[in-house]
Amino acid sequence: MNELNRITVNPDLCGGRPCIRGMRIRVKDILNLLAAGATREEILADYPYLENEDITAVLEYAARQSDHPVLSVA
């Protein structure tokens, strides 16, 4: 599963924040909807130009962003 090519960053769009396929829908917007309890089906109905794979890409992007190296203390 690698849908990350659907996430785009353009300094001239949404202040350079990550968006879906060059549209003015930010990754954060979809994450906020999901966090508020919206289902994929509800999001896709409200934003008919989005695709199910876009939501998967948002989740994959967020998961990768939350990963960080673990430093061990001597």
N, C-alpha and C positions, 0 to 999 in steps of 0.2 A: 504494500500500500504506500504509494508516494504520489500525493496530489499537490505537492508543494509548488509545482509550476503554476498553479492557479493563484498563488499569492504574489502580488506585485507591489513594488515600492517605486513610486515616482515622486520626486521632490516637488513637482508642480500639481500634485493631486493629494488632497487631504493633508497637506502639510508634511508630506513624505511618510505618512503612517502606512503600515501594511494594509492593502486593500485586496478585494477579490477581483481578479481578471481585469484590472485597470478601471473598474467601476468605482463609483463613490460610495461603496459599501465597505466600511473598514472591518478588519478582523475583529476589533474590539466591539463593534456593533453587534455582530453575530454572537460573540461570546456573552455579551450582556443579555441578549435575548434568551440564550440557552440557560444562563445562570438564573434568570427570572422564571424559568419553568416552561418556556416555549418549546414545543416539539419541532422536529425537523419538518414535519408536515405543515405545521402552522407557519413556520418561517417561509417555506417554499410557496405557500398560498399567498402570503403577504408580499412576497418579493418574487413574482413569477419569472423574472429574468435570471434568478439563481438556479443552480442545479444541486442535486444531492451531493455530488462530489465537491462542491464548493464548501459545504458545511464540514465535510470530512477534512478538507484541506485546512480549514480554520482550526479544527481540533488538533490536527497533526502539527500545525505551525505553533500553536500555543504549547503543546506538549514539549516540543523541541526547545522553545524559548525558556521553559521553566527548568530545563536541565542545566546543571552547573557542575564544575569540577569539585570534587571533595578533597579538601586539604587535610592532611593529618598533622597533628601537632606533635613534635618530638618530645 
